[in-house]
Amino acid sequence: DAGITQSPRYKITETGRQVTLMCHQTWSHSYMFWYRQDLGHGLRLIYYSAAADITDKGEVPDGYVVSRSKTENFPLTLESATRSQTSVYFCASSTVIQGEVGFGSGTRLTVV
Amino acid sequence: AQKVTQAQTEISVVEKEDVTLDCVYETRDTTYYLFWYKQPPSGELVFLIRRNSFDEQNEISGRYSWNFQKSTSSFNFTITASQVVDSAVYFCALSEVNRDDKIIFGKGTRLHILP
């Protein structure tokens, strides 16, 4: 039972570079989410998706782009990375929006 | 806008003591869901419970119990006879059914169980 797989687990990138964080789930869940976790802020929703080709902004979407061409994949792209985007990023999925949300192991991104 | 407040940033208790983590929420909806998640030092997020707004019954699962009170907009989490393995960050979350359906998390409470 693979569940949700995030890659890479750790990433260091330079300011201004584009970086994509990958998320793949094997549960066939319709909903997928991207959160960032920062000290003092808890988990903040970046983007979410109700199904393939349907995405919506969360609390902190600026500087991020998502796509969902296939149900199982939900990549998150930082178009031009900034130091403020240094964070731990969690991908999650759920059968329905209010269902149990299962999380990936996280990607620790450092922007230097 | 929906909002979740976990006023306790950090709590330390001695092992075997009971501890309650507070969660207060704000919503304009009558239909919503509340959640608790645990994040141990290893970093993964573990689902603990989901409760819908029409079910105010308290829930008990082993040493864990949850007290949902709509009158005070609170969904508190109690650990009885705490153990060192309970040391973690605990997050409360809210989802409004009839609005934009986002699941919003509180900032978390870091719980230290001292041996």
Boltz contact constraints between the chains, C-beta under 6 A:
constraints:
  - contact:
      token1: [A, 42]
      token2: [B, 105]
      max_distance: 6.0
  - contact:
      token1: [A, 42]
      token2: [B, 106]
      max_distance: 6.0
  - contact:
      token1: [A, 42]
      token2: [B, 107]
      max_distance: 6.0
  - contact:
      token1: [A, 42]
      token2: [B, 108]
      max_distance: 6.0
  - contact:
      token1: [A, 43]
      token2: [B, 105]
      max_distance: 6.0
  - contact:
      token1: [A, 45]
      token2: [B, 102]
      max_distance: 6.0
  - contact:
      token1: [A, 58]
      token2: [B, 102]
      max_distance: 6.0
  - contact:
      token1: [A, 97]
      token2: [B, 101]
      max_distance: 6.0
  - contact:
      token1: [A, 98]
      token2: [B, 33]
      max_distance: 6.0
  - contact:
      token1: [A, 98]
      token2: [B, 95]
      max_distance: 6.0
  - contact:
      token1: [A, 100]
      token2: [B, 47]
      max_distance: 6.0
  - contact:
      token1: [A, 103]
      token2: [B, 45]
      max_distance: 6.0
  - contact:
      token1: [A, 105]
      token2: [B, 44]
      max_distance: 6.0
  - contact:
      token1: [A, 106]
      token2: [B, 43]
      max_distance: 6.0
